């Protein structure tokens, strides 16, 4: 079963549904029903990798709030922190430097750094 993302006028995903099989033109079928643009998305694609060993499709599985970039033919998640940088290969946003692994950390945008937390 294929999944399809409905886009608003700014190419932002407003919903994702399971739909017609990939052998059918689901994008055209759903567009005719709603007049919005629809794009097929792969449940098994994350960060430009197909999790089941297949061919990755549109870089990431679409989610509400993601943007479809037609030039990259990719779904891109929202940028959650101003300091994060775009990874062109994976089409995701990353912190300016990796998260430390010696404890639990969360990103603190006010200091543009990882902050150690206790759990």
N, C-alpha and C positions, 0 to 999 in steps of 0.2 A: 504494500500500500504506500502510496506517495503522500507527502504532506505539501501544503501550499500556504504561502504567506500573502495576505492581502495588504496592499500598500496604499497610503494616503497620497495626496498630491505632492508631498515632499519626499516620497519614497521611504517613508517610515512605516514599519510594520504595525498594523493595527489589530491583526489576529492571524493565527495559524490554525489550519484545520487538516485532519486526515481527509484524503480525497481520492479521486479516481486514479486508477493504475497509471504508471509511467508511460505505458504504451498509448495512452490517450492524451490529447492536448488539453490537460487540465487547466493550464493558464488561460487558454481561449474560452473554455467552457465556463469558468467562474467569472471571467471578465464580462462575458455576455450576460450573465445573470445579475451582476452587481454594478457594472460600468466602471469599477475600479480595476487597477492593474494587479495581477496576481503573478507570483513567481514560485516555481517549485523549489522546495528546500529538502535537504537530506538530513534525516534524523541521525544518521551515523557519521556526519561530518563535523569535526571540531578542530579549530585552529589550523585549517588547511590539510587535515589528515582524516582519512576514512577509518573509523575505529574498528571496522571489520576487515580491513585489508583491501578494500575496494578502491575505486577512484574517488577522490574527494570531489565534492560538488558545492560550489559557491562558498567555499572557505569555512562557513559556520552554519549550523542549523539556525534558522530564523527564530527570533523571539520578539515579543511585543516590545516596541521601542527601538529595535534594531533598525539600521538604515540599509537599504539595498543600494549599492554603488554599481551602476551599470557599466562604468568604465572598467572596473575590476571584476565585474560579474560576481559580486561577493556580498554577503550579509555581514554588517559590521555592528558590534554591540555599542551601546552608548558609552561615551567617555565619562567616567565617573569622577575623575580627579583632573583638575586643570594641568597638573605637572606631568601627567602620564604621557608616554610617547607611543606613536603608532608603529606597530610591527607590520610592515608591508607584506611579508611572506604569509603570516598567519591571519592578517586582518583583525587584529585585536589591539587593545590598549594595555601597555605594560608600565609598571613603575619605572622611574628613571634608573633605579638600581635594584638588584634582586633582594628578595626577602631573606633575612638571616634565618638560619636553620637550627640555631642552638637553643631556641625557646619559642614561645608563642608571641607573635607580633601582629599588629594591625597598622594599616597605613594611616598616618596623621598628616593631612594636607597642610595644616597650620605650620608645621615645621618641615614639611616636604621630606619626610623620613619615616622609617618604620619605628613604631613605639612598642616596647615590650609590654605585654599584658599578662596578668595572672588569671588562671582559671581554676 
